[in-house]
Amino acid sequence: MNEIQAIEAAQMKSELDQFKVGDTVKVHFKIVEGKNERVQIYEGLVIAMKNSKVGKTFTVRKISYSIGVERVFPLHSPRIVKVEVVRPGKVRRAKLYYIRQKIGKGAKIKELIIKKSAKSAAALVTGQES
């Protein structure tokens, strides 16, 4: 059993991007076309995260030409260059499958507004950091 755990530990990424269900993300994914490699950006809403450890996956949903498209990405895949959070979302569920039936404004997720203290906000305005 230790051999399996050693293989899994070697395949896991050490620095993970911090995102959760409800966030709008840009997934930078490496595509191989023949001899060429390029990075393709897939932007959408994270509607689910499943499993744990090496097999952890997340599902991203986007609307492309008025058709909903979902793609499942393995979190620890070497093809994922980075996951960039565009907009943090405020949700109260672990799986957002109900978004599939929603259209237009009904499919929107509230944005999570991170409150900063007045002192740190004033420091940002003046350009000073403490």
N, C-alpha and C positions, 0 to 999 in steps of 0.2 A: 504493500500500500504506500510505502514511503517513496517508491519510484514514481508512482502516478502523481503524487503530490509535488515531487521535485520537477516533473515535466510541466505540470500546470503552473507552478511558481515561475518557471523560466519563461513561459509564454505570456504571463500577465504584464500589462504595462505598469511602469512604476509611477509616472506622473499622469493622473487622470484629470480630464477637464470636468469642472464642477457644474453640472446641470441636473435638472429634475423634470418630472412630468409637468407639462403646462408651459414650459419655456419654448420660445421660438429660437431655433438654432440654425447655424450654417455648418453642415458636415463637409469637411474637405476630404474627399475620397479619391484614392489613387486608382486610375483606370489604365489598364494595359491594352494597347491596340497594336498587335504585331510586335515590333521592336520598340515602339514609342511608349513612353509613360507620360501621363498628364494628370493633373489634379482637377477633379470636377467638384463643383460646389452644389450641394443639395440643401435648400433652405425650406424649413417647414416647422410644424408644431410637433413636439414630442407628445405622443398620446399614450405610450405604454413603455414600461421597463420590466423585463422578465429575467428570471433565473438569477444566479449569483456566480461569483468567482470567474473562471475563464469563459463559461458559457453565457455570460450576461449579454443581453441584447436590448436594443431600444428601437421603437417604431416611430418614424417621422412621417407626418402627413402634410402634403401640400396640394394646392389647387393649381392645375396646369391646364390652361385653355378650357376652363369651366368644368373640368373633370377631376375628382379627387384621386390622388395618387399616393399610395403608402409604400414605404420601403423599410425593411428591417435591417439594421446594422449591428454586427457583433462589436461590442465595446472594446474588446482587447485585440481586434484585428490589426495586423501590421499595415493593412491598406488604408486605415483611417489615419490621416495626417494630424488633424485636430478637429475639435468640436468647439465652435465659437457661439456663445450665447448672444443673440441679437436683442432679445427682449424677455426679461423674466416674467413668468406668468403666476397668477394667484389662483390656485385651484384647491379643491377640498377632496379630491378623489385620486386614487392611485392609477386608474385606467380611464381614459377619456374616449371610450368607444362611442359614446352618445353624440360626439361631434360629427360622426359620419352622416347622421340624419339631419343635421342642422344646415341651414343655407343662409348666406349673407351675414347680416349683423348677429344673428342667433348663434353663429359659429365662432364668434369672438370670445377670447379669454381675457379677463381683467389683467391689467399689468400690475405687477408687484412693485410698489414704490417703497424703496428702502429709505427710511427716515434717518437723517444725519442730525447730529447735535448742532445747536446754533453756533457753538464755538468753532467746530470744524467747517461749517458752511461759511462763516465769516473769514476763516483762514483761506479758504479756496477763492473767495472773491478778491481778497487783497494779495493773493499769491504767496502767502507765508505759510509754512508748515511747522508745526511744533513737535 
